[in-house]
Amino acid sequence: MNKHQQITFRSVEEALEKLNAEDKGHYYICNCPECQQHEAFMYKNNLNYIQCNRENHCGERMILQYHKKQTPKELQQFKLKQAYPSLNKEQVQALDWAKKAYKHIKRYFPSKTLDNGYRGLSKEVARDFIVDLQHEGLVQFMFQKIEPLLGKAYANNEWMCQRNLVFPLYGEDNTLDRIFLRSSINPDLEPKEIQLITNPSKDTRDFFMDIPKNAKTVVFTEAILDGLSFREMDASVGFIALTGAAKTRKVMDYLEKHKEALRDTFFLLAMDDDEAGWEANQNVAGILENARVGRDWNVFSCPEGIKDPNEFLQADRECFKKQYIKSIAPFKTHQRKREAALEMEL
């Protein structure tokens, strides 16, 4: 077969079926149309090109054409189905709607709650991570749209529809895994926070993470608002919010998997000042020590009578900042000594 020979299928779906395509994330491993070995690859962002990976035995490259021309909408739905193969059509559409809606609302819907500062957070920090649906009617509409993902009719629940603040949690593949709901319509609503799984197709991530590329310090907290409280002090700090003191298993898996990338990271443990929080600090410290993740760690402490970092930030912003600087001071000293040692080596 000549290089770049054209092969025609009726549709993309037929091509994937006949080539025995195996999903590998960003690409497919397929049967090579020339040598028939299961070693050809085809990238998802270019389904018109396939190449055999057996360079010394085959290495053929082929152009794929399709009789059926897909509309942009059909192509988008096909790509979504590729990303979530175990979800049905209604669930795929609901997940796609949620991702687009949250992005659109954050960008275009002014929010008095967030723009005036929310729980000690500035407008800039709050709007990066929180979606304000503002009205019970819009929350109800959201629940109607994503009901196929939740399996429950929350749109008819007034108690749930008062939870207008949405904290989206995304997985490593940028899928919307969970949402955390709070209320500014009724701040006294209990419990303060509700978690809902929005991607039933997999074992979803149960911790919230945001680590900038230039982050030297990563803070562990129990809740997203606590993590954002440190971001309020330091735009470059990373944070991992466990969304519950007992949820450390998946964090352990993540740290182990990314140990090399985190080898120069300093960790600050800032769980709630209660028995569960102290135990969580011990668990995380054990994970860091046993897996040898990061360079060093320290504990952030709140003043007596204050339970968590976000409460600390609201009570005394300046004192919170000083405590944060004090807590990471050993890291700074360590970093300066290391940089000085490297300069001497040069």
N, C-alpha and C positions, 0 to 999 in steps of 0.2 A: 504494500500500500504506500503510495507516495505521501510525502509530508504535506500536511495541511489539506488533505483530501476532505471533501465535505460528506457528512453523513446526515441523513434526514430522518426525523421522527415526526409523528403527528403532534406531539406536545412534549413539554418538559417532563410531565408526569410519566409518559411512556418511556422517555429516555432513561429516567432514573430507575424505572422498573426493569427494563431490558438490560441495563448495564449493571444491575445488582448493586446500586449505589448504597454505600454505607456512610452514615452521617458521622463526620469527625469534627464538628464545630464550624470552622470557617470554610471547610472544603468537604468533598466526598471522595472516598476511595471506591473505584469502580473496576469492573472487568474491562480490560483493554479491548477495543473492537478489533485490533490487529492480532495480538498474540493470545487473547482470551484469558490472560492471567489477571488476578484480582489486585493489580498494582498500578492502575492508572489513577490520576487525580484530576479533579475538576473543582475549581473554586466557586463558591456560592454567588460571588459578585460578578462572575463571568461564566454563565451556563452554556455559552456557545463555543467553549474551547476545552479540549481534553488532551492530556499527555500521559504517555506510559512512563512509569518511573524506572523501568528496567533499561537504563541507558545503554548498557553493553550487550543487551540481548534484543531489545526492541526499540524503545525510546520514541515511538511514533507520536506525532502530534496531529490532531484532527479538529476540524471545524464542525460544530453541530448546528443544524438548522431545524426549524420547526414549522410545520404547515400551519398550525393554529397560532395566530398572532394574539398575544395576551394584551388586554388593556392594562393601563397603569394600575387600576384598582385590582384587577385579577392578579397581576404580578405581585402587588403588595400583600394580598391575601395569601398567595402561595408562599412567599418568603416568611410570613408570620407562621404559617403551618409548619414550615421547615424548622423554625425556631422552637415551636411548641408542639411536637408531633403527637403527644398524648392528650392534648386538649381538643374538644370538639369545636365546630365552627363558631358557635355562639360564645364560647369561652375565649377563643382567640380574638374575636371582635371586641369583646368586653375588655380584655387586657390591653389591646391596642388603643381603645378609646381612653382608658384611664391614663396611660402614659402621655398621650397627646393632650388630654384635657388638663392634667396637672401642670404640664409645661406651659400651656397657653394661659392658664389662669395666673400662674406665678409671674408671667411676663406682662400681661395686659390688664389684670384686674387690680386697681388700687385697693389697698387694705388699710383702713384706719388703725386696726388693731396692731398690725405689723409695722406700719410706717411710723407710728408713735412710740415704737419700742415695746417688745413683749417680754415680760418676766426678766427684765434686765438686759435683754438682747437689743442691739441696734437694728435699725431697718435693714442695713446691708446684710448682716448675718442672718436675721430671721427670714428674709425673703429668699435667701439661697436654699433654705432647707424646709420651709413651711409653706403649704398651700392653704390660703384662707378662702373657703367657700362662702363665708359671710352670712348666708341666709339659710334657714331650715329648708326652704323649698329647693335650693340648689343641692344641699346635702341629700335630700330625698331623691332628687333626680340622679345623683351619683349612684345611690344604692340601687335604683332601678336599672341603671346601665350595667353595673358590675354584678348583679344578682347571680348570673350563671357561674361566676367564680366563687361566690360565697356560699351558695346553696341555701341561703336564708333570705326572707323578705324583710330586710331591715327598713325598707322605705315606709313601712306601715308602723314603725316603732318611733314614737315621738322622742323617747329618751335617747335613742341613737341619732336621730336627725338633728339634735342640738349640738352634736360634735362637729363643728364647722372647720376645725384646724386639722389638716392632714399632713402627716410626716411620711413621705414615701420612702421605702427602703428597697434599694436595688441590689441585685446579686452581682457577682463578678462578671457575668455576661451581659450586664446592663438590663436584665429583666426586672420587672416590678414584682418583688417577692412578697412584700407585706406593706400594710399601711398602719400607722399609729394615729389614733384619733383623740383629740382633746377639744375642749369647748371654751370659746370666749363669749359665746351667747349666754351661757350659764356657768360661770367659773366655779360654782359650788357643786357641780355635778360630780357624783361619785360612782365608780372609781374615776380618778382624774384622767386616766389613759386607758384606751382599749386597743388591742392589737388584733388585726384581721389578716389572714393569709390570702393573698390575691393571685398566687400562682400555684394551683393544686397539682401541677404537673411534675413536681419534684420535691425533694427534701429541702425546703427553702432555708436560706440564711436567717438566723434568729438574732443577729447582732447588727447594729448600725455602724458603718465605718466610713470615715472620710480622712484620707491621709494624703496631703499635698506632696508633690514630688520632692520638694526641698525640705520636707519635715525632718528635723533632727530629734524631736521629742514627740512621743505618742502617749496620750492620756487614756486610761481605762476608767469608764464610769458605768453607773447602772442605768442611766436614762439619757436619751438624746439631748434633752435640755441641759443636763449637766455637762455633756461633751461640748455643746455650743457655748456654754459659759466660758470655757477655756479658749475657744476660738475667738470670743469677744476680746480677750486679753492679748492674743497672739495669733495673727493671721496665718502663720506658717505651722502652727501646731496641728498634729494629727490627733484624731480621737477614735476610740472604739467604744461604743455604748452597748452594753450587754443586754439591754431591755429586760433586765431581771437578774438578781444576784446569783441565782443558781444556774444560769445559762452560760456555762464555760466550755462545754464539750466541743462545739463547733469552732469556737475561738481557738481552742488548742489545735484543732486540725488546720485552721488557717495559718496560725503562727508557724507550725511545723512545715507546712507547704512553702511558706514564703520566708523561711529562716535566713536564707542567703541575702535576700533583698533587705532584710531588717537587721543585718549583722551590726551596723553602726548606730542603731537606734537606741535612744534612752527612753525608758518607760516610766510614767508617773501613774501610780495606783490611787484612784480617787473615788472609791465606792462610798455608799452612804455610811454615815456614822451610826450604825446599829449592828446588832449581832450578825445579821445576814451579810451586811456590807463588809464587816471584818473578816468573815469566813471567805467571802469572794476575793478580797485582797490576798488572803493566804493562798487560795487556789490559783489565782493568776500568777502570784510570785513563784509558786511551785512549778507552774508550767514554764515560766521564763528560765528558772534555774535548771530544771531537769532537761529541757530541750535545748538549753544554751542559746536562747533567742535574745538578740540585742546585746548592747554593751553593758548596761547597768540599769537599775531601777530604784525608785524612791517612792515614799508614800506622802500623799497630800492630805493634810488634816484640816478639819473645820473647827471653828471655835466652839466652846461648850454651849450646848443648847441649839446649835444649828445642825440640821440633819444631812444636807447634801450640798454640793457645789453651787447649784443654781439658787438655792435659798441663801447661801453665803453671798453670792454676787448681788442679789437684791438687797440684802441687809446692809452691806458695806462694800461698795465697789472698790474703793481704794485699798482697803484691808485685804480684800480678795486678791487684788493684783500683787500686793506685797508678798502675800503668802505663796502665790504662784512663782514669783521670782525667787523667793527663798528656797522653794522646793526643787527648782531646776538648777540652782546655783552649783551643786556638786557636779552636775552634768557639764556646765560651762567650764568649770575648773579642769575637769577631765579632758574636755575637748581642747582647751588651750595647751595643756601639757602634751597632748598627742600631736598637735600641730607643731609645737616647738621641737619635739623629738624628730618629726619628719623633716623639718628645716635643717636640723643638725646633720641628719643622714645625707641630705643633699649637699 
